């Protein structure tokens, strides 16, 4: 695993942008795997700024997102489809039909998982951006998820509901279920870019880099990926003794 250690969140976002920018300029029809959450916001702001200032084109780029809450869609500002449009897609001129997110409002969730899985099979990510949960989850693959998992519906861990409650008016409002790429879908990416900042991620980052490869800490599977880069700030790396 390549590790890029940065001073703080801004420097983490700068470094992440350099990695992303190299992929998009080398391949104007790249497939970008994207994450939501607070961690990649700085990266997305830099992509938007670069598009505005330098005209980097996303007309041929396709995107696939990691996950979506069950029951939420574009009408909810807590949905991941809304998050992606407001924080990235509307600012980089990407045709919305080239952007893909599992449909949290699908009437038949099993069919939606199968549809999204088939789509991912045909759209191998040139780069997959990831955040990491404080319990070591990636996407919504919670501890105990089999390494061979594909797109599935997940019951969110209590710790994840608590972590995400900060983004909702009340903890009761946090959806308890989500559709998520499985670990196999993530490992299928040609390149992984995982970002982490803040002391709250230090234990998970330790497990990601130095822990045993175990389903108890899903991110540890990334030790087996041939091209994985971790960009993290000093607080998140504090247990690594780099
Ligand atoms: C988001 C996702 C999650 C987050 C993780 C960290 O699409 O799949 O795994 O990356 O929960 O969230 P933040 O960045 O908010 O700390």
Boltz pocket constraint, residues with backbone or C-beta under 6 A from the ligand:
constraints:
  - pocket:
      binder: B
      contacts: [[A, 34], [A, 35], [A, 36], [A, 37], [A, 38], [A, 39], [A, 40], [A, 66], [A, 67], [A, 130], [A, 131], [A, 132], [A, 133], [A, 134], [A, 137], [A, 138], [A, 139], [A, 140]]
      max_distance: 6.0
